Amino acid sequence: MFHTISNIDNTINLEQYINNRNGNKRIGLKFIRYSIGWYNVYHGFITKTGEEQQRIMNGYYSFQQIVDEFQKENIVLSVNEANGIASLNTTTELRISKGLGNMLGFNNKRKFEPNELHYGNKFVDFAIHKSLYIHLEQVSTSHNYLDGKPSTLLAVIPVENKEFGEVITARFEHPEYKCLVNDVITELKLEIRDENNNKIINHLPINCVLEVI
């Protein structure tokens, strides 16, 4: 039996219930299509001493797009392509938001002195999500573990580094089937989380196909 879910943000009420009182039914992810619709910059800003704070709109940015934002303020931002370390040069003392500094590899450094070349402590990383962890509330936690703990994890999908709005499609001919809870299942409720178990807020729809065997 296949269940197509057009938007995983919605709980799906089943007209035909799944009778799993005997506990022999399993479920797997056969197909998923999602658009990159999450943000990697929230409440970003650049503030030069003595000047008005310049805010960066929430969104999903590439490194070059952030370079352009800094360039508007006459700040030189670049990256060494051999090691991914960013450098920043400013003629005026400035502060940047914590999240933006972390993405640029400045390790929580928020204040930058003028007329000095500042280097990041780690490589630039704009991919805030490395994988999508697909959870299904109706997966049995008695037979499913994540890092040693009971879990409703159904599947893990690697994230491709694309631009905002690009559509990613993945098909699984031989999915990993997970045991369903021992009960009559009347609904299916999916949730996407990141590697830290935080719910991912995606501003564009995600749809998938589940197979019950």
C-alpha positions in Angstrom: 0.0 0.0 0.0 1.3 3.4 -1.0 0.5 6.7 0.7 1.3 9.9 -1.2 1.6 13.0 1.1 1.4 16.3 -0.7 2.6 18.4 2.2 4.4 16.9 5.1 3.5 19.8 7.4 -0.1 18.4 7.5 -1.2 15.5 9.5 -2.8 12.9 7.2 -6.0 11.4 8.3 -6.5 8.0 6.8 -9.8 7.0 5.3 -8.6 3.4 5.2 -7.0 2.6 8.5 -3.8 0.6 8.9 -4.6 -2.4 11.1 -1.3 -3.3 12.8 -2.6 -4.9 16.0 -0.5 -8.0 15.2 2.6 -5.8 14.7 3.7 -7.2 11.4 3.5 -4.1 9.2 6.4 -1.9 8.3 6.8 1.4 6.4 9.4 2.9 4.2 10.2 6.1 2.3 9.9 5.5 -1.4 10.1 9.0 -2.8 10.7 12.6 -1.6 10.7 15.9 -3.4 11.6 19.1 -1.6 12.6 22.6 -2.5 15.3 24.3 -0.5 13.2 26.7 1.5 14.9 27.2 4.8 17.1 30.2 5.8 20.7 30.2 6.8 20.7 33.9 7.8 18.3 35.2 10.5 18.5 38.7 12.0 21.8 39.4 10.3 23.4 42.8 10.5 26.5 44.8 9.9 27.2 47.8 12.1 30.0 50.3 11.6 30.9 52.4 14.6 29.0 55.7 14.6 26.7 54.6 11.7 23.2 53.2 11.4 22.9 49.4 11.7 22.5 47.7 8.3 20.3 44.7 8.4 20.5 41.7 6.1 17.1 40.3 5.3 16.3 36.8 6.5 17.0 34.3 3.7 19.1 31.5 2.2 22.4 33.1 1.0 25.4 32.0 -0.9 28.9 33.3 0.1 29.0 35.6 -2.9 25.6 37.1 -1.9 27.0 37.9 1.5 30.2 39.4 -0.1 27.9 41.7 -2.0 26.1 42.8 1.2 29.5 43.6 2.8 30.6 45.4 -0.4 27.7 47.8 0.0 29.4 49.0 3.2 32.8 49.2 1.6 34.0 46.1 3.5 36.2 43.6 1.7 35.3 40.0 2.3 36.9 37.1 0.5 37.6 33.4 0.9 40.7 31.3 0.2 39.4 28.6 -2.1 42.2 26.2 -1.1 41.2 26.0 2.6 37.8 27.8 2.8 39.1 30.4 5.3 37.4 33.8 5.0 39.3 37.1 5.4 37.8 40.5 6.2 39.2 44.0 5.9 37.5 47.2 7.0 38.6 50.8 7.3 36.1 51.4 10.2 35.5 49.4 13.4 32.4 47.2 12.9 30.3 44.5 14.4 28.4 41.7 12.7 25.6 39.4 14.0 26.7 36.3 15.8 25.1 33.8 13.3 26.6 35.6 10.3 30.1 35.5 12.0 29.8 31.8 12.7 28.9 31.0 9.1 31.9 33.0 8.0 34.1 31.0 10.3 34.9 33.8 12.8 34.0 31.7 15.8 31.7 34.1 17.7 33.9 37.0 16.9 31.6 40.0 16.5 33.9 43.1 16.7 36.5 43.9 14.0 39.1 46.5 14.4 39.9 48.8 11.4 42.8 48.7 9.0 43.6 45.1 10.0 43.1 41.9 8.0 41.0 39.5 10.0 41.0 35.7 9.3 38.4 33.1 10.2 39.2 30.4 12.7 37.4 27.7 10.7 36.2 27.2 7.1 33.2 29.1 5.7 30.0 26.9 6.1 26.7 28.2 4.7 25.1 24.7 4.6 23.4 24.9 8.0 21.7 21.5 7.3 23.8 18.6 6.2 21.0 16.0 6.2 17.2 15.9 6.5 16.1 13.5 9.3 12.6 12.3 8.3 10.6 11.3 11.4 7.2 9.5 11.4 5.2 9.6 14.6 3.7 6.2 13.9 7.1 4.4 13.7 7.6 2.0 16.6 10.3 3.3 19.0 10.5 -0.3 20.5 12.3 -1.4 17.3 14.1 1.8 16.2 17.0 3.6 17.7 19.1 6.7 16.9 22.4 7.1 18.7 21.3 4.5 21.2 18.0 6.1 22.0 14.4 5.1 20.9 13.5 7.1 17.9 10.7 7.7 15.3 13.4 8.2 12.6 12.2 6.9 9.2 15.0 7.9 6.9 18.0 10.3 6.5 18.3 12.3 3.3 21.6 14.1 2.4 21.2 17.8 1.6 22.5 19.1 -1.7 23.9 22.6 -1.7 21.7 24.3 -4.2 20.1 27.8 -4.5 17.0 28.8 -2.6 13.9 27.3 -4.4 15.7 24.6 -6.3 13.8 21.3 -6.3 15.5 18.1 -5.1 14.1 14.7 -5.9 15.1 11.4 -4.4 13.8 7.9 -5.1 14.5 4.7 -3.2 14.0 1.4 -4.9 14.9 -0.5 -1.7 14.0 1.7 1.2 14.8 0.8 4.8 11.4 -0.4 6.2 10.6 0.5 9.9 8.2 -1.3 12.2 4.9 0.5 12.8 3.3 0.9 16.2 1.1 -2.0 17.3 -2.2 -0.4 16.9 -4.9 0.6 14.4 -3.3 3.6 12.7 -5.7 6.4 11.7 -3.2 9.1 10.8 0.3 9.7 9.5 2.3 12.6 10.9 5.7 13.4 9.5 8.3 15.9 10.7 11.7 16.9 9.3 14.5 17.6 11.8 18.2 18.4 11.5 21.2 16.5 13.0 20.6 18.2 16.3 17.0 17.0 16.4 15.6 20.5 15.9 12.6 20.9 13.6 13.5 22.4 10.2 11.2 25.2 9.2 11.0 25.0 5.4 9.1 27.8 3.7 8.4 25.7 0.6 6.3 22.5 0.4 7.8 19.0 0.7 6.0 15.9 -0.6 6.7 12.2 -0.4 5.5 8.7 -1.0 5.4 6.1 1.8 5.0 2.3 1.3 3.4 0.0 3.9 4.3 -3.7 3.6 
